[in-house]
Amino acid sequence: MTSKRAFTSPRLRRLFCSLFIVAAAIGALGAFGSSHATNQGSSPEQAAIATKIAPWVMEHTANGQQAEFFVVLADQADLSGAAALPTKNEKGRYVYDALWSKSQATQGPILQWLSERGLEYQSFYIANAILVKGSREIAEALAARSDVARVEGNPHIQNSLPQPGPAADASSQPGAIEPGINYTHAPQVWALGFNGQNIVVASADTGQRWTHNALKPHYRGWNGTVADHNYNWHDSIHDSVGNPCGNDSPFPCDDYFHGSHTTGTAIGDDGAGNQIGMAPGAKWIGCRNMDQGNGTPARYIECMEWFLAPYPIGGGQGDPTKAPDVTINSWGCPTSEGCSVNTLQAAVEAQAAAGIMMVVAAGNSGSSCSTVTDPPSFYAASYTAGALNTGTDTIASFSSRGPATIEGSGRIKPDITAPGTNTRSASNTS
């Protein structure tokens, strides 16, 4: 990742602490922006340029404003060769090398153009895109280039995270195996010798309290004596104000509680009766992609890029052999808040090509049909999980339904449903 940046980056509506996401994961062990604003007397060439710029960018660069936006290059890496490779490590190396090589071969002229004008930018190889902060004129100049496919926004998304409830904290009411875990018949699978051993689960969320008793023994960066956070933790929050974890935290830190909770539901077990996780034999790593629920496409993509090839604290060479097997994602990027339909798609598909299963919340916009609407929930490369009322086979009223129609696919979503209410798990205070 190349950057010259000083960005000021400042609804899944209510996110339930999502047993249904991680149950699916371990059990399975925008649109091209069409601007409505055209200049009076604009030429056909200017009109063509405008169609490459997302409406959000046009709106937020009006009247001399500056905004953050992605410059997505037209030349994208061909990752199809990864499918024929026999092992995950081989797939991961192939995908990483192909993406890195493509970005190095194509981004140079644009990066030079940006540098000559003193513009802030951050380069992403996973989607062959460059995050830029600039004016309408800059967006139009970039969109006019033949090597640029489109210009899409980097809106600030406020994921409305739940408040910790009486069932939220694993330090209270130790009760052996959680009801939702029992309902999936996970203990019977454990008895057959499958408890997630040799699997690494990565959480993209508000962070993790890695010292929590139900999380610490399962953290890949903990060897029982000392912690090594290199390749095991990344913070994509660089410019928050007043966040309890600060910026660029060098160790796992949860600024809210939600990330600790979802990670606990994936792998949590304190060895003292709190069996809160689906796969207590798995290890976990983490990336903070929200500032107390405030996400952006750039933060989301930065974590996905780190998952593809984790690197040390502070940066350095990525290592695709340290990539996770599964990522869990209880957040969204609603088009209603400015996300383009396909801003995240290339990054999601790159993970899939590398053998990483990306498990995504269906969202909480139910109960009507075709309410799976927020990227990345409707992508074919996402494994999308809906929620059941825990202890029943009844879909929770809040859980979003398919089919996916926002991008015209008619794709059946979610891919699975699992217990997703009244879930007790880890927190950042216990």
C-alpha positions as CSV (number, residue, x, y, z in Angstrom):
1,M,0.0,0.0,0.0
2,T,1.5,3.3,-1.1
3,S,0.3,6.5,0.5
4,K,0.8,10.2,0.6
5,R,-2.0,11.0,3.0
6,A,-3.4,13.2,5.8
7,F,-7.0,12.3,5.3
8,T,-9.7,13.5,7.6
9,S,-12.0,10.5,7.3
10,P,-14.3,11.8,9.8
11,R,-26.3,1.8,8.7
12,L,-26.6,-1.7,8.9
13,R,-29.1,0.0,11.1
14,R,-28.9,-2.0,14.3
15,L,-26.3,-4.7,14.1
16,F,-27.1,-7.6,16.3
17,C,-24.0,-9.3,17.8
18,S,-23.8,-11.8,15.2
19,L,-23.7,-15.4,16.1
20,F,-25.3,-16.1,12.7
21,I,-22.3,-14.8,10.8
22,V,-19.7,-16.8,12.5
23,A,-21.8,-19.9,12.7
24,A,-22.0,-19.9,9.0
25,A,-18.3,-19.3,8.6
26,I,-17.0,-22.0,10.8
27,G,-19.8,-24.5,9.9
28,A,-18.7,-24.2,6.3
29,L,-14.9,-24.9,7.3
30,G,-21.0,2.1,-7.2
31,A,-22.7,0.8,-9.9
32,F,-20.8,2.7,-12.6
33,G,-21.7,6.1,-11.3
34,S,-24.2,7.9,-13.6
35,S,-24.2,11.5,-12.8
36,H,-27.4,13.5,-12.9
37,A,-25.5,16.7,-13.0
38,T,-24.2,18.0,-16.3
39,N,-22.8,21.3,-17.2
40,Q,-24.8,23.6,-19.4
41,G,-23.6,23.3,-22.9
42,S,-21.4,20.3,-22.1
43,S,-19.9,18.5,-25.0
44,P,-20.4,14.8,-25.7
45,E,-16.9,14.3,-24.3
46,Q,-17.7,16.1,-21.1
47,A,-20.9,14.1,-20.8
48,A,-19.0,10.8,-21.2
49,I,-16.6,11.9,-18.5
50,A,-19.5,12.7,-16.1
51,T,-20.9,9.2,-16.5
52,K,-17.6,7.8,-15.1
53,I,-18.1,9.8,-11.9
54,A,-20.4,8.5,-9.1
55,P,-23.2,10.8,-8.1
56,W,-21.9,11.0,-4.5
57,V,-18.6,12.5,-5.9
58,M,-20.5,15.0,-8.0
59,E,-22.6,16.1,-5.0
60,H,-19.7,16.3,-2.6
61,T,-17.4,18.3,-4.9
62,A,-20.1,20.9,-5.8
63,N,-19.5,24.5,-5.1
64,G,-15.7,24.2,-4.7
65,Q,-15.9,21.4,-2.1
66,Q,-13.2,18.7,-1.8
67,A,-14.0,15.1,-1.2
68,E,-12.3,11.7,-1.0
69,F,-12.9,9.4,-3.9
70,F,-11.5,6.3,-5.5
71,V,-9.9,6.3,-8.9
72,V,-10.5,2.8,-10.2
73,L,-8.1,1.8,-13.0
74,A,-9.4,0.2,-16.1
75,D,-6.7,-2.5,-16.2
76,Q,-7.5,-5.1,-13.6
77,A,-5.5,-8.2,-12.8
78,D,-6.7,-11.6,-14.1
79,L,-7.0,-13.9,-11.1
80,S,-8.7,-16.8,-12.9
81,G,-5.5,-18.9,-12.9
82,A,-5.7,-19.2,-9.1
83,A,-8.7,-21.6,-9.4
84,A,-6.5,-24.4,-10.8
85,L,-4.0,-24.3,-8.0
86,P,-4.3,-27.1,-5.5
87,T,-3.5,-25.4,-2.2
88,K,-4.6,-22.2,-0.4
89,N,-1.0,-21.0,0.0
90,E,-0.5,-21.4,-3.8
91,K,-3.7,-19.5,-4.5
92,G,-2.8,-16.8,-2.1
93,R,0.7,-16.2,-3.5
94,Y,-0.7,-16.2,-7.1
95,V,-3.4,-13.7,-6.3
96,Y,-1.0,-11.4,-4.3
97,D,1.7,-11.5,-7.0
98,A,-0.8,-10.8,-9.8
99,L,-2.5,-7.9,-8.0
100,W,0.8,-6.3,-6.8
101,S,2.3,-6.6,-10.3
102,K,-0.7,-5.1,-12.0
103,S,-0.8,-2.1,-9.6
104,Q,3.0,-1.5,-10.0
105,A,2.7,-1.6,-13.8
106,T,-0.3,0.7,-14.1
107,Q,-0.6,3.1,-11.2
108,G,2.7,5.0,-11.8
109,P,1.5,7.7,-14.2
110,I,-1.5,8.6,-12.1
111,L,0.6,8.6,-8.9
112,Q,3.1,10.9,-10.6
113,W,0.3,13.2,-11.7
114,L,-1.1,13.4,-8.2
115,S,2.3,14.0,-6.7
116,E,3.1,16.9,-9.1
117,R,-0.1,18.6,-7.9
118,G,0.6,18.0,-4.2
119,L,-2.6,15.9,-3.8
120,E,-3.2,13.4,-1.0
121,Y,-3.6,9.8,-2.0
122,Q,-3.5,6.2,-0.8
123,S,-2.8,3.4,-3.2
124,F,-4.5,0.0,-3.0
125,Y,-3.3,-3.0,-5.0
126,I,-6.2,-5.3,-4.1
127,A,-8.6,-3.3,-6.3
128,N,-6.1,-1.5,-8.4
129,A,-7.5,1.8,-7.1
130,I,-6.2,5.0,-5.7
131,L,-7.9,7.0,-2.9
132,V,-7.6,10.7,-3.7
133,K,-8.7,13.9,-1.9
134,G,-9.6,16.6,-4.4
135,S,-12.0,18.9,-6.1
136,R,-14.5,18.5,-8.9
137,E,-11.8,19.6,-11.4
138,I,-9.4,16.9,-10.2
139,A,-12.2,14.2,-10.4
140,E,-13.0,15.2,-13.9
141,A,-9.4,15.3,-15.0
142,L,-8.9,11.8,-13.7
143,A,-12.1,10.5,-15.2
144,A,-11.0,11.8,-18.6
145,R,-8.0,9.5,-18.6
146,S,-8.3,6.4,-20.7
147,D,-6.6,4.3,-18.0
148,V,-9.4,5.2,-15.5
149,A,-12.6,3.1,-15.4
150,R,-14.6,5.2,-12.9
151,V,-14.4,7.5,-9.9
152,E,-16.3,6.5,-6.9
153,G,-16.9,8.0,-3.5
154,N,-15.5,7.3,0.0
155,P,-18.5,8.2,2.1
156,H,-18.5,8.0,5.9
157,I,-20.8,5.2,7.0
158,Q,-22.3,5.1,10.5
159,N,-23.0,1.5,11.3
160,S,-25.6,1.6,14.1
161,L,-24.0,-0.8,16.5
162,P,-26.1,-2.2,19.4
163,Q,-25.6,-1.3,23.0
164,P,-24.3,-4.1,25.2
165,G,-27.3,-5.9,26.6
166,P,-27.8,-8.3,29.5
167,A,-26.8,-11.3,27.3
168,A,-23.8,-9.6,25.8
169,D,-21.0,-10.2,28.2
170,A,-19.4,-13.6,28.7
171,S,-18.1,-12.7,32.1
172,S,-21.6,-12.9,33.4
173,Q,-23.7,-16.0,34.0
174,P,-21.2,-18.6,32.9
175,G,-23.4,-21.3,31.3
176,A,-21.2,-23.9,29.6
177,I,-22.2,-24.1,26.0
178,E,-24.2,-21.1,24.7
179,P,-27.8,-22.0,23.5
180,G,-27.1,-20.8,20.0
181,I,-24.0,-22.9,19.7
182,N,-26.0,-26.0,20.9
183,Y,-28.8,-25.3,18.5
184,T,-26.3,-25.6,15.5
185,H,-25.2,-29.0,16.9
186,A,-21.6,-27.8,17.0
187,P,-20.8,-29.9,20.1
188,Q,-21.6,-33.1,18.1
189,V,-19.2,-31.9,15.5
190,W,-16.6,-31.2,18.1
191,A,-17.1,-34.8,19.4
192,L,-16.1,-36.1,16.0
193,G,-12.8,-34.3,16.3
194,F,-13.6,-31.1,14.4
195,N,-13.4,-27.9,16.5
196,G,-11.8,-25.5,14.1
197,Q,-8.2,-26.7,14.6
198,N,-5.7,-25.4,12.1
199,I,-8.1,-22.7,11.0
200,V,-7.5,-18.9,11.3
201,V,-10.5,-16.6,11.6
202,A,-10.0,-12.9,10.9
203,S,-12.4,-10.3,12.3
204,A,-13.0,-6.9,10.6
205,D,-14.8,-4.9,13.1
206,T,-14.3,-2.4,16.0
207,G,-11.2,-4.3,17.1
208,Q,-10.7,-6.8,19.8
209,R,-9.8,-6.8,23.5
210,W,-7.2,-9.5,23.0
211,T,-6.6,-10.0,26.7
212,H,-10.2,-11.2,27.3
213,N,-10.0,-14.6,29.0
214,A,-12.2,-16.2,26.2
215,L,-10.1,-14.6,23.4
216,K,-6.5,-14.5,24.6
217,P,-5.7,-18.3,24.4
218,H,-6.9,-18.3,20.8
219,Y,-5.1,-15.2,19.5
220,R,-2.5,-16.2,16.9
221,G,-0.2,-13.6,18.3
222,W,-0.1,-15.2,21.8
223,N,2.3,-18.1,22.4
224,G,1.3,-18.6,26.0
225,T,4.1,-16.4,27.3
226,V,4.5,-13.3,25.1
227,A,2.5,-11.5,22.4
228,D,3.7,-10.8,18.9
229,H,1.2,-8.6,17.1
230,N,3.1,-8.5,13.8
231,Y,1.1,-10.1,11.0
232,N,-1.7,-10.7,13.5
233,W,-3.2,-7.2,14.0
234,H,-3.8,-4.1,11.8
235,D,-5.5,-0.8,12.5
236,S,-7.0,1.0,9.5
237,I,-8.2,3.9,11.8
238,H,-5.7,6.7,11.2
239,D,-7.5,9.9,11.9
240,S,-10.1,9.5,14.6
241,V,-10.7,12.1,17.2
242,G,-11.2,11.1,20.8
243,N,-11.3,7.4,20.1
244,P,-10.4,5.3,23.2
245,C,-8.0,3.2,21.1
246,G,-6.5,6.3,19.4
247,N,-5.1,5.9,15.9
248,D,-2.9,3.2,14.4
249,S,-3.0,1.1,17.6
250,P,0.0,-1.2,17.8
251,F,-1.9,-3.9,19.5
252,P,-5.5,-5.2,19.3
253,C,-7.9,-2.7,20.8
254,D,-11.7,-2.6,20.7
255,D,-13.1,0.9,20.7
256,Y,-16.7,-0.2,21.3
257,F,-17.2,-3.9,22.2
258,H,-18.7,-5.3,19.0
259,G,-15.5,-6.8,17.5
260,S,-14.7,-8.6,20.7
261,H,-18.3,-9.9,20.8
262,T,-18.3,-11.3,17.2
263,T,-14.8,-12.8,17.6
264,G,-15.9,-14.5,20.8
265,T,-18.9,-16.0,19.0
266,A,-16.5,-17.4,16.4
267,I,-13.8,-18.9,18.6
268,G,-14.3,-18.0,22.3
269,D,-13.7,-20.3,25.2
270,D,-12.1,-19.4,28.4
271,G,-11.6,-22.9,29.6
272,A,-13.8,-22.2,32.7
273,G,-17.3,-22.9,31.4
274,N,-17.8,-20.0,29.0
275,Q,-18.0,-21.9,25.7
276,I,-19.3,-19.0,23.6
277,G,-17.6,-19.8,20.3
278,M,-18.4,-22.1,17.4
279,A,-14.8,-23.1,16.8
280,P,-12.8,-23.1,20.0
281,G,-9.9,-24.8,18.3
282,A,-9.4,-22.0,15.8
283,K,-7.1,-19.1,16.1
284,W,-8.0,-15.5,15.4
285,I,-6.4,-12.3,14.0
286,G,-8.0,-8.9,13.7
287,C,-8.3,-5.6,11.8
288,R,-10.1,-2.6,13.1
289,N,-12.2,-1.1,10.2
290,M,-14.6,1.1,12.1
291,D,-14.1,4.0,14.4
292,Q,-16.8,3.2,17.0
293,G,-19.0,2.1,14.2
294,N,-17.9,4.8,11.7
295,G,-16.6,3.1,8.5
296,T,-15.6,4.1,5.0
297,P,-14.9,2.0,1.9
298,A,-11.2,2.9,2.3
299,R,-11.1,1.5,5.8
300,Y,-12.9,-1.6,4.7
301,I,-10.6,-2.2,1.7
302,E,-7.5,-1.6,3.8
303,C,-8.5,-4.4,6.1
304,M,-9.3,-6.7,3.2
305,E,-5.9,-5.9,1.6
306,W,-4.2,-6.7,4.9
307,F,-6.1,-10.0,5.2
308,L,-4.9,-11.0,1.8
309,A,-1.2,-10.6,2.8
310,P,-0.7,-9.6,6.4
311,Y,2.3,-7.4,7.2
312,P,4.0,-6.2,10.4
313,I,2.9,-3.4,12.7
314,G,3.7,-0.1,11.0
315,G,3.9,-1.6,7.5
316,G,6.3,-3.8,5.5
317,Q,6.2,-6.7,3.1
318,G,3.0,-8.6,3.0
319,D,3.0,-12.4,3.5
320,P,0.1,-14.2,1.9
321,T,1.0,-17.5,3.7
322,K,-0.2,-15.7,6.9
323,A,-3.7,-15.0,5.4
324,P,-6.7,-16.2,7.3
325,D,-9.0,-19.0,6.2
326,V,-12.2,-17.1,7.0
327,T,-13.1,-13.4,7.6
328,I,-16.2,-12.3,9.6
329,N,-17.8,-9.0,8.7
330,S,-20.7,-7.5,10.6
331,W,-20.9,-4.1,8.9
332,G,-22.2,-2.6,5.7
333,C,-21.7,0.0,3.0
334,P,-25.2,1.2,2.1
335,T,-25.7,2.7,-1.3
336,S,-28.2,5.0,0.4
337,E,-25.2,6.6,2.2
338,G,-23.1,7.0,-0.9
339,C,-21.4,3.6,-1.4
340,S,-21.3,2.5,-5.1
341,V,-22.6,-1.0,-5.8
342,N,-19.2,-2.3,-6.9
343,T,-16.6,-0.3,-4.9
344,L,-15.8,-3.3,-2.7
345,Q,-16.4,-6.0,-5.2
346,A,-12.9,-6.4,-6.6
347,A,-11.4,-6.7,-3.1
348,V,-14.0,-9.3,-2.1
349,E,-13.4,-11.3,-5.2
350,A,-9.6,-11.2,-4.7
351,Q,-10.0,-12.7,-1.3
352,A,-12.2,-15.5,-2.7
353,A,-9.7,-16.2,-5.4
354,A,-7.0,-16.5,-2.7
355,G,-9.0,-19.1,-0.9
356,I,-10.4,-16.8,1.8
357,M,-14.0,-17.2,2.7
358,M,-15.6,-13.8,3.4
359,V,-18.6,-14.2,5.6
360,V,-20.9,-11.2,5.6
361,A,-24.0,-10.1,7.5
362,A,-27.2,-10.1,5.4
363,G,-28.1,-6.9,7.1
364,N,-31.0,-5.8,9.3
365,S,-33.5,-4.4,6.9
366,G,-36.0,-7.2,6.9
367,S,-38.6,-8.5,6.7
368,S,-39.5,-7.6,3.1
369,C,-38.1,-9.5,0.1
370,S,-35.0,-8.1,-1.7
371,T,-33.8,-6.2,1.4
372,V,-30.2,-7.6,1.0
373,T,-29.1,-4.3,-0.5
374,D,-25.8,-3.2,1.2
375,P,-22.4,-4.1,-0.3
376,P,-20.8,-6.5,0.2
377,S,-23.8,-8.7,1.3
378,F,-25.2,-9.4,-2.2
379,Y,-21.9,-10.3,-4.0
380,A,-21.6,-13.8,-5.4
381,A,-18.1,-14.0,-3.7
382,S,-19.6,-13.2,-0.2
383,Y,-21.0,-16.0,2.0
384,T,-24.0,-14.2,3.4
385,A,-25.6,-15.1,6.7
386,G,-29.1,-14.2,7.9
387,A,-30.4,-14.5,11.4
388,L,-32.8,-16.9,13.2
389,N,-34.5,-16.3,16.5
390,T,-32.2,-18.3,18.7
391,G,-33.6,-21.7,19.6
392,T,-36.0,-21.7,16.6
393,D,-36.0,-22.1,12.8
394,T,-37.9,-18.8,12.5
395,I,-36.1,-16.0,10.6
396,A,-35.6,-13.0,12.8
397,S,-37.9,-10.1,11.8
398,F,-35.0,-7.7,11.3
399,S,-32.9,-10.1,9.1
400,S,-32.7,-9.0,5.5
401,R,-34.1,-11.2,2.8
402,G,-33.2,-11.9,-0.8
403,P,-33.2,-12.2,-3.7
404,A,-30.6,-9.6,-4.5
405,T,-32.0,-7.2,-7.0
406,I,-30.2,-3.9,-6.4
407,E,-27.6,-4.9,-9.0
408,G,-30.0,-6.8,-11.2
409,S,-28.6,-10.3,-10.5
410,G,-31.6,-11.9,-8.8
411,R,-29.1,-13.9,-6.8
412,I,-30.4,-16.0,-4.0
413,K,-29.3,-14.5,-0.6
414,P,-28.6,-15.1,2.2
415,D,-26.6,-18.3,1.7
416,I,-27.4,-19.5,5.2
417,T,-29.2,-18.5,8.4
418,A,-28.2,-19.4,11.9
419,P,-29.0,-18.3,15.5
420,G,-28.7,-14.5,15.8
421,T,-30.5,-13.1,18.8
422,N,-29.8,-12.9,22.6
423,T,-26.2,-14.0,22.1
424,R,-23.8,-13.8,25.1
425,S,-20.2,-13.3,24.1
426,A,-17.0,-11.4,24.9
427,S,-16.9,-7.6,25.5
428,N,-14.2,-5.0,25.6
429,T,-14.7,-4.4,29.3
430,S,-14.8,-7.9,30.8
